[in-house]
């Protein structure tokens, strides 16, 4: 039944190609971002779960 339904849809072969392109584009973008991100930002974000101090006005972005 499912095969018959999928065969009846016109141009359905484009959907797997589009989803693969979106998947590859997203992960390539993340891969590039990982190598270009400021190491200070990564250190700041990695220490956040251990930071029990209240929020202060000076954040990483303001430096």
Jmol script that loads the backbone (N, CA, C; Angstrom):
load data "model"
ATOM      1  N   UNK A   1       0.811  -1.185   0.000  1.00  0.00           N
ATOM      2  CA  UNK A   1       0.000   0.000   0.000  1.00  0.00           C
ATOM      3  C   UNK A   1       0.866   1.264   0.000  1.00  0.00           C
ATOM      4  N   UNK A   2       1.884   1.293   0.853  1.00  0.00           N
ATOM      5  CA  UNK A   2       2.740   2.478   0.937  1.00  0.00           C
ATOM      6  C   UNK A   2       3.525   2.691  -0.355  1.00  0.00           C
ATOM      7  N   UNK A   3       3.958   1.590  -0.955  1.00  0.00           N
ATOM      8  CA  UNK A   3       4.705   1.711  -2.209  1.00  0.00           C
ATOM      9  C   UNK A   3       3.819   2.287  -3.304  1.00  0.00           C
ATOM     10  N   UNK A   4       2.581   1.865  -3.338  1.00  0.00           N
ATOM     11  CA  UNK A   4       1.646   2.372  -4.337  1.00  0.00           C
ATOM     12  C   UNK A   4       1.398   3.864  -4.137  1.00  0.00           C
ATOM     13  N   UNK A   5       1.274   4.271  -2.910  1.00  0.00           N
ATOM     14  CA  UNK A   5       1.041   5.681  -2.605  1.00  0.00           C
ATOM     15  C   UNK A   5       2.243   6.522  -3.015  1.00  0.00           C
ATOM     16  N   UNK A   6       3.439   6.049  -2.684  1.00  0.00           N
ATOM     17  CA  UNK A   6       4.642   6.800  -3.021  1.00  0.00           C
ATOM     18  C   UNK A   6       4.887   6.837  -4.531  1.00  0.00           C
ATOM     19  N   UNK A   7       4.535   5.782  -5.219  1.00  0.00           N
ATOM     20  CA  UNK A   7       4.709   5.773  -6.668  1.00  0.00           C
ATOM     21  C   UNK A   7       3.745   6.738  -7.359  1.00  0.00           C
ATOM     22  N   UNK A   8       2.631   7.013  -6.738  1.00  0.00           N
ATOM     23  CA  UNK A   8       1.634   7.883  -7.374  1.00  0.00           C
ATOM     24  C   UNK A   8       1.973   9.369  -7.240  1.00  0.00           C
ATOM     25  N   UNK A   9       2.919   9.723  -6.364  1.00  0.00           N
ATOM     26  CA  UNK A   9       3.284  11.127  -6.171  1.00  0.00           C
ATOM     27  C   UNK A   9       4.295  11.524  -7.248  1.00  0.00           C
ATOM     28  N   UNK A  10       3.993  12.608  -7.954  1.00  0.00           N
ATOM     29  CA  UNK A  10       4.893  13.060  -9.016  1.00  0.00           C
ATOM     30  C   UNK A  10       6.132  13.724  -8.427  1.00  0.00           C
ATOM     31  N   UNK A  11       7.259  13.509  -9.055  1.00  0.00           N
ATOM     32  CA  UNK A  11       8.542  14.113  -8.679  1.00  0.00           C
ATOM     33  C   UNK A  11       8.950  13.840  -7.229  1.00  0.00           C
ATOM     34  N   UNK A  12       8.607  12.685  -6.722  1.00  0.00           N
ATOM     35  CA  UNK A  12       8.954  12.375  -5.330  1.00  0.00           C
ATOM     36  C   UNK A  12      10.447  12.100  -5.174  1.00  0.00           C
ATOM     37  N   UNK A  13      11.134  11.796  -6.243  1.00  0.00           N
ATOM     38  CA  UNK A  13      12.565  11.486  -6.149  1.00  0.00           C
ATOM     39  C   UNK A  13      13.411  12.701  -5.765  1.00  0.00           C
ATOM     40  N   UNK A  14      12.861  13.890  -5.842  1.00  0.00           N
ATOM     41  CA  UNK A  14      13.602  15.100  -5.479  1.00  0.00           C
ATOM     42  C   UNK A  14      13.698  15.277  -3.957  1.00  0.00           C
ATOM     43  N   UNK A  15      12.759  14.752  -3.197  1.00  0.00           N
ATOM     44  CA  UNK A  15      12.746  14.942  -1.745  1.00  0.00           C
ATOM     45  C   UNK A  15      13.948  14.337  -1.027  1.00  0.00           C
ATOM     46  N   UNK A  16      14.371  13.127  -1.350  1.00  0.00           N
ATOM     47  CA  UNK A  16      15.588  12.617  -0.697  1.00  0.00           C
ATOM     48  C   UNK A  16      16.833  13.445  -1.044  1.00  0.00           C
ATOM     49  N   UNK A  17      16.891  13.966  -2.244  1.00  0.00           N
ATOM     50  CA  UNK A  17      18.031  14.792  -2.645  1.00  0.00           C
ATOM     51  C   UNK A  17      18.028  16.100  -1.866  1.00  0.00           C
ATOM     52  N   UNK A  18      16.875  16.724  -1.732  1.00  0.00           N
ATOM     53  CA  UNK A  18      16.771  17.973  -0.977  1.00  0.00           C
ATOM     54  C   UNK A  18      17.132  17.748   0.488  1.00  0.00           C
ATOM     55  N   UNK A  19      16.637  16.669   1.083  1.00  0.00           N
ATOM     56  CA  UNK A  19      16.936  16.408   2.493  1.00  0.00           C
ATOM     57  C   UNK A  19      18.423  16.115   2.692  1.00  0.00           C
ATOM     58  N   UNK A  20      19.052  15.427   1.762  1.00  0.00           N
ATOM     59  CA  UNK A  20      20.490  15.174   1.858  1.00  0.00           C
ATOM     60  C   UNK A  20      21.276  16.473   1.745  1.00  0.00           C
ATOM     61  N   UNK A  21      20.883  17.352   0.849  1.00  0.00           N
ATOM     62  CA  UNK A  21      21.557  18.639   0.707  1.00  0.00           C
ATOM     63  C   UNK A  21      21.422  19.494   1.966  1.00  0.00           C
ATOM     64  N   UNK A  22      20.240  19.496   2.573  1.00  0.00           N
ATOM     65  CA  UNK A  22      20.047  20.236   3.820  1.00  0.00           C
ATOM     66  C   UNK A  22      20.922  19.652   4.922  1.00  0.00           C
ATOM     67  N   UNK A  23      20.960  18.344   5.033  1.00  0.00           N
ATOM     68  CA  UNK A  23      21.769  17.655   6.041  1.00  0.00           C
ATOM     69  C   UNK A  23      23.250  17.979   5.871  1.00  0.00           C
ATOM     70  N   UNK A  24      23.757  17.859   4.670  1.00  0.00           N
ATOM     71  CA  UNK A  24      25.178  18.107   4.406  1.00  0.00           C
ATOM     72  C   UNK A  24      25.510  19.580   4.625  1.00  0.00           C
ATOM     73  N   UNK A  25      24.657  20.490   4.177  1.00  0.00           N
ATOM     74  CA  UNK A  25      24.889  21.921   4.356  1.00  0.00           C
ATOM     75  C   UNK A  25      24.942  22.287   5.834  1.00  0.00           C
ATOM     76  N   UNK A  26      24.021  21.765   6.626  1.00  0.00           N
ATOM     77  CA  UNK A  26      23.993  22.052   8.058  1.00  0.00           C
ATOM     78  C   UNK A  26      25.280  21.587   8.731  1.00  0.00           C
ATOM     79  N   UNK A  27      25.695  20.352   8.485  1.00  0.00           N
ATOM     80  CA  UNK A  27      26.872  19.828   9.165  1.00  0.00           C
ATOM     81  C   UNK A  27      28.170  20.432   8.639  1.00  0.00           C
ATOM     82  N   UNK A  28      28.221  20.813   7.390  1.00  0.00           N
ATOM     83  CA  UNK A  28      29.390  21.543   6.907  1.00  0.00           C
ATOM     84  C   UNK A  28      29.460  22.920   7.560  1.00  0.00           C
ATOM     85  N   UNK A  29      28.314  23.574   7.702  1.00  0.00           N
ATOM     86  CA  UNK A  29      28.272  24.866   8.381  1.00  0.00           C
ATOM     87  C   UNK A  29      28.712  24.747   9.828  1.00  0.00           C
ATOM     88  N   UNK A  30      28.255  23.723  10.518  1.00  0.00           N
ATOM     89  CA  UNK A  30      28.668  23.512  11.909  1.00  0.00           C
ATOM     90  C   UNK A  30      30.158  23.188  11.997  1.00  0.00           C
ATOM     91  N   UNK A  31      30.664  22.414  11.069  1.00  0.00           N
ATOM     92  CA  UNK A  31      32.081  22.053  11.040  1.00  0.00           C
ATOM     93  C   UNK A  31      32.946  23.308  10.862  1.00  0.00           C
ATOM     94  N   UNK A  32      32.541  24.181   9.957  1.00  0.00           N
ATOM     95  CA  UNK A  32      33.276  25.434   9.729  1.00  0.00           C
ATOM     96  C   UNK A  32      33.180  26.334  10.958  1.00  0.00           C
ATOM     97  N   UNK A  33      31.987  26.419  11.567  1.00  0.00           N
ATOM     98  CA  UNK A  33      31.807  27.252  12.751  1.00  0.00           C
ATOM     99  C   UNK A  33      32.695  26.776  13.906  1.00  0.00           C
ATOM    100  N   UNK A  34      32.814  25.472  14.074  1.00  0.00           N
ATOM    101  CA  UNK A  34      33.626  24.918  15.163  1.00  0.00           C
ATOM    102  C   UNK A  34      35.077  25.356  15.034  1.00  0.00           C
ATOM    103  N   UNK A  35      35.589  25.410  13.834  1.00  0.00           N
ATOM    104  CA  UNK A  35      36.984  25.786  13.651  1.00  0.00           C
ATOM    105  C   UNK A  35      37.202  27.294  13.674  1.00  0.00           C
ATOM    106  N   UNK A  36      36.169  28.080  13.444  1.00  0.00           N
ATOM    107  CA  UNK A  36      36.323  29.533  13.419  1.00  0.00           C
ATOM    108  C   UNK A  36      35.904  30.217  14.708  1.00  0.00           C
ATOM    109  N   UNK A  37      35.244  29.496  15.618  1.00  0.00           N
ATOM    110  CA  UNK A  37      34.722  30.122  16.836  1.00  0.00           C
ATOM    111  C   UNK A  37      35.877  30.528  17.754  1.00  0.00           C
ATOM    112  N   UNK A  38      35.673  31.637  18.450  1.00  0.00           N
ATOM    113  CA  UNK A  38      36.669  32.161  19.385  1.00  0.00           C
ATOM    114  C   UNK A  38      36.836  31.191  20.556  1.00  0.00           C
ATOM    115  N   UNK A  39      38.070  30.863  20.896  1.00  0.00           N
ATOM    116  CA  UNK A  39      38.341  29.915  21.977  1.00  0.00           C
ATOM    117  C   UNK A  39      37.894  30.461  23.332  1.00  0.00           C
ATOM    118  N   UNK A  40      37.908  31.769  23.499  1.00  0.00           N
ATOM    119  CA  UNK A  40      37.414  32.366  24.736  1.00  0.00           C
ATOM    120  C   UNK A  40      35.924  32.100  24.921  1.00  0.00           C
ATOM    121  N   UNK A  41      35.181  32.142  23.834  1.00  0.00           N
ATOM    122  CA  UNK A  41      33.745  31.849  23.879  1.00  0.00           C
ATOM    123  C   UNK A  41      33.515  30.394  24.294  1.00  0.00           C
ATOM    124  N   UNK A  42      34.305  29.486  23.735  1.00  0.00           N
ATOM    125  CA  UNK A  42      34.172  28.070  24.067  1.00  0.00           C
ATOM    126  C   UNK A  42      34.492  27.843  25.539  1.00  0.00           C
ATOM    127  N   UNK A  43      35.556  28.469  26.045  1.00  0.00           N
ATOM    128  CA  UNK A  43      35.907  28.325  27.452  1.00  0.00           C
ATOM    129  C   UNK A  43      34.812  28.882  28.354  1.00  0.00           C
ATOM    130  N   UNK A  44      34.276  30.034  27.976  1.00  0.00           N
ATOM    131  CA  UNK A  44      33.202  30.648  28.752  1.00  0.00           C
ATOM    132  C   UNK A  44      31.981  29.727  28.797  1.00  0.00           C
ATOM    133  N   UNK A  45      31.581  29.193  27.661  1.00  0.00           N
ATOM    134  CA  UNK A  45      30.407  28.337  27.607  1.00  0.00           C
ATOM    135  C   UNK A  45      30.644  27.012  28.332  1.00  0.00           C
ATOM    136  N   UNK A  46      31.867  26.497  28.288  1.00  0.00           N
ATOM    137  CA  UNK A  46      32.138  25.223  28.958  1.00  0.00           C
ATOM    138  C   UNK A  46      32.153  25.371  30.473  1.00  0.00           C
ATOM    139  N   UNK A  47      32.452  26.560  30.979  1.00  0.00           N
ATOM    140  CA  UNK A  47      32.477  26.756  32.425  1.00  0.00           C
ATOM    141  C   UNK A  47      31.113  27.151  32.984  1.00  0.00           C
ATOM    142  N   UNK A  48      30.150  27.444  32.153  1.00  0.00           N
ATOM    143  CA  UNK A  48      28.838  27.891  32.622  1.00  0.00           C
ATOM    144  C   UNK A  48      28.124  26.891  33.526  1.00  0.00           C
ATOM    145  N   UNK A  49      28.128  25.579  33.243  1.00  0.00           N
ATOM    146  CA  UNK A  49      27.412  24.657  34.136  1.00  0.00           C
ATOM    147  C   UNK A  49      27.990  24.626  35.548  1.00  0.00           C
ATOM    148  N   UNK A  50      29.254  24.972  35.718  1.00  0.00           N
ATOM    149  CA  UNK A  50      29.894  24.930  37.026  1.00  0.00           C
ATOM    150  C   UNK A  50      29.850  26.268  37.742  1.00  0.00           C
ATOM    151  N   UNK A  51      29.341  27.281  37.070  1.00  0.00           N
ATOM    152  CA  UNK A  51      29.310  28.622  37.624  1.00  0.00           C
ATOM    153  C   UNK A  51      28.042  28.802  38.457  1.00  0.00           C
ATOM    154  N   UNK A  52      28.197  28.857  39.793  1.00  0.00           N
ATOM    155  CA  UNK A  52      27.055  29.025  40.676  1.00  0.00           C
ATOM    156  C   UNK A  52      26.835  30.479  41.072  1.00  0.00           C
ATOM    157  N   UNK A  53      27.643  31.359  40.568  1.00  0.00           N
ATOM    158  CA  UNK A  53      27.521  32.769  40.899  1.00  0.00           C
ATOM    159  C   UNK A  53      26.317  33.365  40.178  1.00  0.00           C
ATOM    160  N   UNK A  54      25.708  34.376  40.787  1.00  0.00           N
ATOM    161  CA  UNK A  54      24.600  35.040  40.078  1.00  0.00           C
ATOM    162  C   UNK A  54      25.114  35.741  38.822  1.00  0.00           C
ATOM    163  N   UNK A  55      24.210  35.992  37.917  1.00  0.00           N
ATOM    164  CA  UNK A  55      24.576  36.667  36.667  1.00  0.00           C
ATOM    165  C   UNK A  55      25.197  38.022  36.960  1.00  0.00           C
ATOM    166  N   UNK A  56      26.315  38.305  36.318  1.00  0.00           N
ATOM    167  CA  UNK A  56      26.852  39.652  36.434  1.00  0.00           C
ATOM    168  C   UNK A  56      26.736  40.341  35.087  1.00  0.00           C
ATOM    169  N   UNK A  57      26.898  41.627  35.080  1.00  0.00           N
ATOM    170  CA  UNK A  57      26.681  42.407  33.867  1.00  0.00           C
ATOM    171  C   UNK A  57      27.791  42.219  32.845  1.00  0.00           C
ATOM    172  N   UNK A  58      28.953  41.764  33.279  1.00  0.00           N
ATOM    173  CA  UNK A  58      30.072  41.591  32.365  1.00  0.00           C
ATOM    174  C   UNK A  58      30.033  40.177  31.802  1.00  0.00           C
ATOM    175  N   UNK A  59      29.767  40.057  30.529  1.00  0.00           N
ATOM    176  CA  UNK A  59      29.733  38.748  29.900  1.00  0.00           C
ATOM    177  C   UNK A  59      30.846  38.660  28.873  1.00  0.00           C
ATOM    178  N   UNK A  60      30.974  37.510  28.297  1.00  0.00           N
ATOM    179  CA  UNK A  60      32.021  37.275  27.300  1.00  0.00           C
ATOM    180  C   UNK A  60      31.857  38.194  26.083  1.00  0.00           C
ATOM    181  N   UNK A  61      30.634  38.449  25.690  1.00  0.00           N
ATOM    182  CA  UNK A  61      30.372  39.253  24.500  1.00  0.00           C
ATOM    183  C   UNK A  61      30.782  40.700  24.675  1.00  0.00           C
ATOM    184  N   UNK A  62      30.830  41.200  25.905  1.00  0.00           N
ATOM    185  CA  UNK A  62      31.175  42.600  26.141  1.00  0.00           C
ATOM    186  C   UNK A  62      32.669  42.850  26.206  1.00  0.00           C
ATOM    187  N   UNK A  63      33.472  41.827  26.231  1.00  0.00           N
ATOM    188  CA  UNK A  63      34.919  41.986  26.365  1.00  0.00           C
ATOM    189  C   UNK A  63      35.554  42.382  25.061  1.00  0.00           C
TER     190      UNK A  63
END
end "model"
wireframe off; spacefill off
backbone 0.3
color backbone group
